[in-house]
């Protein structure tokens, strides 16, 4: 079985690793290379950061939370 990758165009999700041992993961959403949104909470794993970031992209794509 193959996982399908959701279409997030025009957004890309960047997972930022911890800067120090024991620190938290962060994410950044970019549109055409420009920063649109950055995580406002610390996440304990790369998977959690990815899940949280994708949820934010889904909101952006649906028009929820647009400014």
Helices and strands as residue ranges (DSSP letters): E 11-16, E 26-31, E 34-38, H 46-62
